[in-house]
């Protein structure tokens, strides 16, 4: 499921409820949600230059949403933050990949890689699994086709 949550707190809560209903109706399916949640889980996931404050109630609501949906925030590789204000005074981890337990059972080595910010103010996320080789390298010397020749 691709996610883009509005910045308005009221709209976020409405969207979270809609997602919860969809996930309850899809019980047992392997789930992966990736995108911009426009929320942080912990105060350490936001950096303010001008001593901004983090609303603990908002973080708590977001964490409760994740828990109610039985989702897991898979490990991050790369940058600590995924969004940067254009003047670099604020940075946050607003983008993330959330998966279900059955996703982790099928792909236990899943990680989210945060790539460099290019054109937009958000970084690109890539999901990789360290256990499964998704693409066979045609140039690898130990490729079975090559060893038969």
VOBA-1610 file (N, C-alpha, C; in pm, whole numbers, padded with zeros to 5 digits, always signed):
BEGIN
Unk+00085-00117+00000Unk+00000+00000+00000Unk+00090+00123+00000Unk+00068+00211-00094Unk+00143+00336-00102Unk+00072+00440-00017Unk+00145+00510+00067Unk+00086+00603+00163Unk+00134+00744+00138Unk+00041+00838+00144Unk+00076+00980+00157Unk-00025+01040+00253Unk+00019+01072+00371Unk-00068+01128+00474Unk-00064+01279+00468Unk-00179+01341+00484Unk-00184+01487+00487Unk-00106+01542+00607Unk-00072+01668+00603Unk-00001+01731+00715Unk-00096+01767+00828Unk-00222+01791+00797Unk-00320+01828+00899Unk-00342+01711+00995Unk-00335+01738+01125Unk-00352+01632+01225Unk-00490+01570+01219Unk-00591+01651+01197Unk-00728+01599+01189Unk-00741+01502+01072Unk-00686+01540+00956Unk-00692+01454+00837Unk-00609+01327+00856Unk-00496+01336+00927Unk-00415+01218+00953Unk-00496+01114+01029Unk-00563+01157+01134Unk-00641+01065+01218Unk-00751+00999+01135Unk-00817+01076+01050Unk-00923+01021+00963Unk-00863+00915+00871Unk-00749+00944+00809Unk-00685+00849+00717Unk-00639+00724+00791Unk-00585+00741+00911Unk-00541+00625+00989Unk-00657+00532+01019Unk-00772+00590+01052Unk-00890+00506+01077Unk-00933+00431+00951Unk-00929+00498+00837Unk-00963+00432+00709Unk-00869+00315+00683Unk-00740+00334+00706Unk-00642+00228+00685Unk-00668+00112+00781Unk-00697+00143+00906Unk-00726+00038+01005Unk-00842-00050+00960Unk-00947+00013+00908Unk-01064-00063+00861Unk-01023-00155+00746Unk-00947-00103+00652Unk-00902-00184+00539Unk-00816-00302+00585Unk-00730-00277+00681Unk-00642-00384+00729Unk-00718-00489+00808Unk-00818-00449+00882Unk-00901-00546+00956Unk-00973-00636+00857Unk-01024-00578+00749Unk-01095-00656+00646Unk-01000-00745+00566Unk-00873-00714+00567Unk-00774-00793+00492Unk-00690-00877+00587Unk-00750-00923+00693Unk-00678-01000+00795Unk-00607-01120+00734Unk-00481-01139+00772Unk-00404-01253+00724Unk-00322-01226+00600Unk-00349-01118+00530Unk-00271-01087+00410Unk-00134-01033+00449Unk-00037-01058+00365Unk+00096-01001+00385Unk+00086-00853+00351Unk+00129-00768+00443Unk+00112-00624+00424Unk+00245-00550+00426Unk+00255-00453+00336Unk+00368-00362+00333Unk+00314-00224+00299Unk+00337-00130+00387Unk+00296+00009+00363Unk+00423+00092+00353Unk+00434+00166+00244Unk+00552+00249+00223Unk+00507+00387+00179Unk+00571+00489+00232Unk+00536+00622+00188Unk+00563+00730+00290Unk+00494+00841+00271Unk+00509+00960+00354Unk+00397+00960+00457Unk+00431+00939+00582Unk+00331+00937+00689Unk+00316+01075+00754Unk+00410+01165+00729Unk+00408+01300+00788Unk+00390+01297+00939Unk+00449+01197+01001Unk+00449+01182+01147Unk+00578+01116+01188Unk+00621+01147+01310Unk+00740+01080+01363Unk+00698+00992+01480Unk+00779+00890+01508Unk+00750+00797+01617Unk+00818+00838+01747Unk+00936+00901+01736Unk+01014+00936+01854Unk+01075+01074+01834Unk+01096+01146+01942Unk+01153+01282+01934Unk+01289+01281+01867Unk+01365+01173+01879Unk+01498+01165+01819Unk+01492+01159+01666Unk+01372+01143+01610Unk+01356+01134+01465Unk+01323+01270+01403Unk+01349+01376+01477Unk+01332+01512+01424Unk+01447+01598+01477Unk+01501+01680+01389Unk+01609+01771+01427Unk+01565+01913+01394Unk+01568+01998+01495Unk+01530+02138+01479Unk+01652+02225+01502Unk+01673+02321+01417Unk+01781+02417+01438Unk+01734+02526+01535Unk+01608+02568+01524Unk+01556+02680+01604Unk+01483+02633+01730Unk+01529+02524+01793Unk+01471+02474+01918Unk+01322+02449+01911Unk+01276+02391+01805Unk+01134+02355+01794Unk+01099+02246+01894Unk+00972+02227+01919Unk+00928+02124+02013Unk+00854+02014+01937Unk+00857+01897+01994Unk+00790+01782+01936Unk+00668+01749+02021Unk+00554+01734+01959Unk+00430+01705+02029Unk+00424+01556+02063Unk+00435+01523+02191Unk+00436+01383+02235Unk+00301+01316+02211Unk+00193+01392+02218Unk+00060+01336+02194Unk+00048+01288+02049Unk+00100+01365+01954Unk+00096+01326+01813Unk+00178+01199+01790Unk+00296+01193+01853Unk+00380+01074+01839Unk+00308+00953+01898Unk+00246+00973+02010Unk+00174+00863+02077Unk+00061+00811+01989Unk-00015+00901+01926Unk-00123+00860+01836Unk-00071+00780+01717Unk+00040+00824+01662Unk+00099+00753+01549Unk+00147+00613+01591Unk+00213+00604+01704Unk+00259+00474+01755Unk+00142+00382+01787Unk+00033+00436+01839Unk-00087+00356+01867Unk-00148+00303+01736Unk-00149+00386+01634Unk-00199+00343+01502Unk-00117+00224+01452Unk+00014+00234+01460Unk+00102+00126+01414Unk+00076-00001+01494Unk+00059+00013+01623Unk+00034-00103+01709Unk-00102-00167+01680Unk-00206-00085+01665Unk-00340-00139+01636Unk-00343-00212+01502Unk-00264-00167+01407Unk-00260-00230+01275Unk-00163-00349+01273Unk-00098-00376+01385Unk-00001-00487+01396Unk+00107-00477+01288Unk+00164-00359+01277Unk+00270-00334+01179Unk+00403-00316+01250Unk+00511-00339+01177Unk+00646-00325+01229Unk+00725-00230+01140Unk+00804-00148+01205Unk+00892-00054+01135Unk+01025-00127+01113Unk+01052-00168+00989Unk+01172-00248+00964Unk+01298-00162+00976Unk+01413-00226+01002Unk+01538-00151+01023Unk+01573-00058+00906Unk+01638+00051+00942Unk+01676+00155+00845Unk+01826+00148+00819Unk+01863+00162+00692Unk+02003+00168+00652Unk+02021+00300+00576Unk+02125+00371+00607Unk+02150+00497+00536Unk+02119+00618+00623Unk+02063+00716+00563Unk+02035+00842+00632Unk+01941+00824+00750Unk+01959+00908+00851Unk+01874+00905+00970Unk+01738+00970+00942Unk+01738+01072+00859Unk+01615+01147+00829Unk+01575+01126+00683Unk+01445+01142+00654Unk+01394+01121+00518Unk+01336+01247+00456Unk+01324+01353+00535Unk+01270+01479+00485Unk+01356+01593+00537Unk+01383+01689+00449Unk+01464+01805+00487Unk+01395+01931+00439Unk+01378+02027+00529Unk+01326+02158+00490Unk+01426+02218+00392Unk+01379+02287+00289Unk+01471+02341+00187Unk+01587+02423+00244Unk+01568+02495+00354Unk+01679+02573+00411Unk+01759+02492+00513Unk+01730+02362+00525Unk+01801+02266+00609Unk+01791+02297+00759Unk+01692+02378+00802Unk+01677+02408+00944Unk+01604+02298+01020Unk+01533+02213+00948Unk+01458+02105+01010Unk+01472+01980+00925Unk+01486+01866+00993Unk+01486+01738+00923Unk+01412+01638+01010Unk+01342+01545+00945Unk+01260+01448+01017Unk+01257+01315+00942Unk+01217+01212+01014Unk+01194+01082+00949Unk+01044+01067+00928Unk+00993+01125+00819Unk+00850+01123+00788Unk+00813+01007+00696Unk+00909+00958+00620Unk+00886+00846+00527Unk+00928+00719+00597Unk+00857+00610+00571Unk+00893+00484+00634Unk+00828+00367+00564Unk+00875+00248+00600Unk+00817+00123+00551Unk+00767+00048+00674Unk+00638+00016+00672Unk+00577-00062+00781Unk+00527-00193+00722Unk+00556-00304+00790Unk+00518-00436+00738Unk+00449-00517+00847Unk+00377-00620+00803Unk+00309-00710+00896Unk+00406-00819+00943Unk+00367-00888+01050Unk+00449-00998+01102Unk+00467-01107+00997Unk+00359-01135+00920Unk+00372-01241+00820Unk+00465-01199+00705Unk+00480-01070+00680Unk+00581-01022+00585Unk+00720-01060+00638Unk+00743-01032+00767Unk+00874-01060+00827Unk+00902-01210+00835Unk+00797-01290+00846Unk+00818-01435+00847Unk+00863-01482+00709Unk+00806-01422+00605Unk+00840-01460+00467Unk+00974-01400+00424Unk+01001-01275+00463Unk+01124-01204+00427Unk+01187-01146+00554Unk+01249-01229+00638Unk+01298-01184+00769Unk+01415-01085+00762Unk+01487-01077+00654Unk+01600-00985+00645Unk+01566-00852+00582Unk+01439-00814+00580Unk+01397-00690+00513Unk+01452-00566+00584Unk+01498-00472+00502Unk+01547-00344+00554Unk+01501-00234+00460Unk+01488-00113+00514Unk+01455+00003+00432Unk+01580+00089+00419Unk+01619+00113+00295Unk+01736+00193+00266Unk+01691+00334+00230Unk+01749+00433+00299Unk+01716+00573+00275Unk+01823+00629+00183Unk+01784+00661+00060Unk+01878+00713-00039Unk+01890+00865-00025Unk+01987+00923-00091Unk+02009+01068-00085Unk+01891+01143-00145Unk+01867+01260-00088Unk+01765+01351-00140Unk+01817+01408-00270Unk+01734+01405-00375Unk+01777+01454-00504Unk+01706+01585-00537Unk+01591+01576-00601Unk+01517+01694-00646Unk+01416+01739-00540Unk+01348+01644-00480Unk+01242+01675-00385Unk+01297+01690-00244Unk+01212+01733-00151Unk+01257+01748-00013Unk+01248+01618+00066Unk+01197+01511+00003Unk+01190+01378+00064Unk+01293+01286+00000Unk+01350+01197+00080Unk+01443+01096+00029Unk+01365+00976-00024Unk+01424+00905-00116Unk+01365+00784-00172Unk+01394+00668-00077Unk+01295+00579-00058Unk+01314+00458+00021Unk+01316+00338-00072Unk+01403+00243-00042Unk+01411+00118-00117Unk+01406+00005-00015Unk+01321-00096-00042Unk+01313-00212+00046Unk+01400-00322-00014Unk+01489-00376+00069Unk+01575-00487+00026Unk+01569-00596+00131Unk+01598-00717+00085Unk+01604-00830+00176Unk+01744-00889+00167Unk+01813-00898+00280Unk+01951-00944+00279Unk+01963-01095+00265Unk+01855-01167+00283Unk+01859-01313+00277Unk+01828-01363+00136Unk+01733-01299+00068Unk+01690-01345-00063Unk+01757-01262-00172Unk+01815-01328-00270Unk+01874-01261-00385Unk+01763-01245-00488Unk+01704-01124-00495Unk+01589-01100-00581Unk+01623-01110-00728Unk+01745-01069-00764Unk+01785-01068-00905Unk+01916-01144-00919Unk+01918-01240-01006Unk+02041-01315-01029Unk+02134-01230-01115Unk+02258-01224-01076Unk+02358-01146-01148Unk+02410-01229-01266Unk+02382-01186-01389Unk+02425-01264-01505Unk+02577-01266-01523Unk+02649-01177-01454Unk+02793-01169-01469Unk+02869-01241-01358Unk+02796-01300-01263Unk+02861-01368-01151Unk+02932-01494-01200Unk+03051-01520-01150Unk+03130-01637-01192Unk+03068-01767-01142Unk+03000-01764-01030Unk+02944-01887-00976Unk+02802-01913-01027Unk+02762-01844-01130Unk+02631-01865-01190Unk+02626-02008-01247Unk+02521-02082-01217Unk+02511-02222-01258Unk+02518-02240-01410Unk+02459-02148-01486Unk+02464-02158-01632Unk+02608-02156-01680Unk+02688-02063-01622Unk+02827-02047-01663Unk+02908-02171-01628Unk+02877-02233-01515Unk+02958-02347-01472Unk+02934-02470-01558Unk+02823-02476-01633Unk+02794-02589-01718Unk+02862-02577-01854Unk+02907-02457-01888Unk+02966-02433-02020Unk+03108-02482-02027
//
